[in-house]
Amino acid sequence: MRVAFVGKGGSGKTTLSALFTRHLARSGAPVVAIDGDINQHLAHALGLDGDELFAAPPLSARTGEIKDYLRGTNPRIASREAMVKTTPPGHGSRLLRLLGDDEVHSRHVQEVDGVPLMVTGAFAGSDLGVACYHSKLGAVELYLNHLVDGPGEYVVVDMTAGADAFASGLFTRFDMTFLVVEPTRKSLSVYRQYRDHAAGFGIPVAVVGNKVTGADDLAFLREGVGDDLLGHCELSPYVRAREQGRGSGALEQHNSRALERLRAAVDARVKDWEAFQRHAVEFHLRNAAAWADAATGQDLAAQVDPDFRHGPAALPAFA
């Protein structure tokens, strides 16, 4: 199952992404975390020392090579230049299994405190003033488009802040989206914006309250989000200690129970491969018409394979 953490900047979505991913990994579940936030702090939230560098190459540094690998022998994709971030898989494409023996996982995954992590990559000097971060997130979108994840497997993505996630079709790539909301009016405003956009595409969203300090905070959240409130995390001395480099002790029981509630919500979801494929094709055609046809000089609608059905059944024929 694919899980996204979204929310207002500073709401704690990176912290909750790290806590949830570590919670899954320590239970023995197969999991991959992906840092898809422009600030690229997930590795350190997971436990990478402040002066230690993440050694595995970022996904965005090898987007061309990733395209070459994923397109395989697909006759609908003539070259890496003709393959854009939304290009869906088809006959001849290489599909991925979570943490499989493939070029993407073997080159880009690094364990941090027992959690397999891939990073999108930060802005380089040459990007400043001429590129948006979604050009880098294209590698994440391609990865998710070609992944066949099974029951009890998890991909957890720390997304960009606010409603900026809607600048690409990446927001449709998830089975569950957790919207992290602080007990503030600003955070509720982002919640309403995200909720309304997601509803138009049938994207499931659940709210996780964060930094709750008492009954008044909880009442404020309940009044603001109603039944969307799945659970909440209290202000955590454990988290603060880790952020200050004093990583000892254990997460508070209430917050641990909140993570269990999140996992239960994810596990209760039914994987909808048909909707996943429908959204992939829809947003590919949107991008083709909006910019990709002009950028590549090709009719990218022809990349859609009408005989392809995503999911486990595709593995024997298309992997």
N, C-alpha and C positions, 0 to 999 in steps of 0.2 A: 504494500500500500504506500502511496505517495502522500506526504504530509508537508504542508507549507505553514510557516509561522510568519504572519504579517502584522502590521500595526503602525501606529504613530512612531516616529523616531524618538528613541529614549523610553519607549514603553516597556522594554525588557524582552523583546522578541528574540534577540540573540541569546540572552541568558536562558530563556525558556527552551529555545532550540537545543542548546547545549545540555540542559538538565534532562530534557525528554530523550534525546539521543543517547546520553550516558545511561539513563534508566533502562532503555531498551537493550543496549549492548551488555549491560551487567546482568540482564536476565537470560542472556545467551541467544537472543534473537539476532538473525542476520540483519544488519543495518548499515546504511551509508549516509553520512551527513554531507550536505553540500552548502558551502557558503556562497549565497547568491546576493549578498548585500554589498553595496558599494564600499562600505567601511571595512569589510574583511576582518572582522574581529572574532569569528567563530572558533578558530584554532586556539586562540588564547582563552576564550571562554571555556573551552574544553579542557584546558590545562597546559597548553604550550607555554613555556617560560617566556617572560617578557623580552629577553634578549636572544631567544632562540628563533631561527627562521624555519618556516614551513618548507621542507626540502622538495617535495613533489612538485612538478611543474603545474602551473594553473591551467585549467581547461582552455581559457581564452588564448594562451600562448601557442596552442597546437590545434586551433580550430580547423586549419586546412588538412592536417593529418587525420584528425577525427572524421572529417567529411570523407576522405579517401577510404578510410576503414569501413565506415558505416554504409556507404553507397555500394560497396562490394562490386557485384557484377550487374547491378540494376540497370537495364538498358534505357530506362527513362531519364537517367541522370548522366549527362555526357561527360561531366568533369566536376572537380571541386568548385570551380567558379560558377557552375550552373546550379550548385546545391546551396540553398539558403537555409536560414535557421528553422524555417517552418516546413521544409521538404519532408513529406511523410515517407515511411518505408514502403517498399513494395517488393515484388518478385526479384530476387537477387540481392536484396539489402541484407546486411548483417544485423541480426538482432542480438541484444545483450541480455544476459542473466545477471542478477545482482551478485557482485563480487566474483563474476566468472573469470575464466582464464582468457582474457581478451586484451587488446592493446589499450583500451580506455582505462579499465580498472588497474591493470598492471603498471601503467605509467603514471597515473594521476592520484592514486589512493595512498595516503599515509595515515598510519594509526597515531592518534593523539589520545593518551590516557585510555587506551583500549577501544577507541571509537574510530572506525575507518572514515576518513574525511577527504573530500575533494574540494578545491577552492576555485572560484571563477577567476580571480586575479584582480589586482588593483589597477587604477589608472597609471599609465606610464607618462613620462613627460611629453611624448609625442601625441598623446591623446588629448591633452589639455586644450580646450577651446575649439576642438574640431570633431570630437566624437562624444556620443552619449553612452551610458553604461550598458544599455540594452544591446549594443553591438557585441559586448563581451558575453552577455547572458545567452546569446545565441547558441553557444556550445552546450549550455545546460539544457536548453530546449531540445536540441538534437539528441542529447543523451536520453532524456525522458521520452522522446518520441520513439526511440528504438529499444527501449527497455521493456522486457517482459518480466514483471515481478510477480512472485507467487504468494500464496497464503502464508502469513507469518513473517513476511519479509517487509522491510521498511526503508524508505528513502525520506529523509527529513531535510527540508530546504529552508534556510534562513533567507527570507526574501528582502527586497528593497523596501524602504519605509513608505508608509502612506499608500495612497491610491496609485502611486507610480507603477505598481505591478501590472496595472491595466494597459500600460503602453505597449505590451506585446501579448501574444496568446498564451504565454507561460502560465497565467493564472488558471487556465483550464486543464492543466496537466496533472492536477492533484485529486486524490480521492477525498481528502479532508483538508480544509483550511482553518487553522486556528488563528483567530483575530485577537491579538493581545491588547487589552484595554485597561488603562489606568483609571482610577476614580477621579477623572477630571473632565471638564467640558470639552477641551481640545481633543482628548482621546475619543470621547463619544462622537465628536464630529467626524473623525476619520472612520469610526465604526459605521456610521450611517452611510457615508459615501461608499465604503467598500461593500456593505451589505446590499445596497441598491444596485450597484454595478453587477455584483455576482449573481443576484437573483435573476437578472435578465438572461443568464445562460444556464440556470439551474445548478450553479456551483454551491455545494454545501459549505456553510460557514458556521462555526461555533465560536463563541466568545470565551476567552480565558481572562478573568480579572487578574490583575497583578498589582503588587505593592499595596495590598489591602492592609490597613492598620487597625481596623476595628469595625464595629457594627454600622457606624455612619457611612464609611466607605462602601461597605457591602450593600447597604440600602440604596445608596446613590447608583451603584452599578445595576442593581436589580430594577430600579425605576427606569434607567436609561436603556437597557438592552432586553429586558423582559425574559422570555423563554430562551433566547439565544445564549444566555449565560450558562455554560456547561459546568464551570467550576472556577475556583479562584486560588491564587497563591498569596500568602501573607508576606509582608516585608521580611526578608530573610537575613539574619545575622550570618548564617553559613555562606550565603552567596557573597555578602559583603566581604567576609574574611578571605574568600577565594580571590575576589577581585583585587584585594590588597596584597595578594601573595602569601596569605596565611592559610593555605589549603589544608585544614584539619577538621576533624569532627564529621558529622553526618547531617544531611539535609533534614530539616524539621519534619516531624511526622505528618502534620497537616499538608505540607507541600508535597511530600512523597505520595500521600493519598490522592492529591490533585493530579499528579502525573499518572497514577493508575487509572484515574477517571478518563484522562485524555486517551490513554491506550485502549481502554474499553470502548470508547466512542469510535476510534479508528477501526478496531477489530469488528465492530458491529456493522461497518459499512460493507455493502455488497459491491464487488468490483464490476464496473460497467464498461466493458471494453468497447461496446458498440458506441456509447456516448463519447468515449475517449477518441475513437477513430473519427467520429462525425465532427467533433470540435477540431481535430487536427486538420482535416480536409478543409473545413470552413475557414480557419484562420490562414491556412496556406493560400487559398484562393483570394482572400482579402489582401494579404500581403503582396501576392503576385500582381493584382490589379493596382494596388496603391503605389508600389515602388519597385518590386523585384523584377517584373518583366522588363521595365525600362533599364534597370541596372545591369541585367544579364543579357539583354537583347534577345530573349527567348520567351516563348509562351509557356510559363511554368505550370499552367493548369494541366499540361500534358504529363507532368510528373506524378499525378494522382493515378494510382493503380486501382482500377475498379474491382479487381478480383481479390484484392488483399483484405484480409480480416485480421485485425490485431488481436494479440492474446496468445495463450499457451498453444492453441491449435496451430498457430502460424510457425512455431519453432521447427518442426520437422521439415517443412517445405521451404522455409525462408531463412532459417538461421545459417 
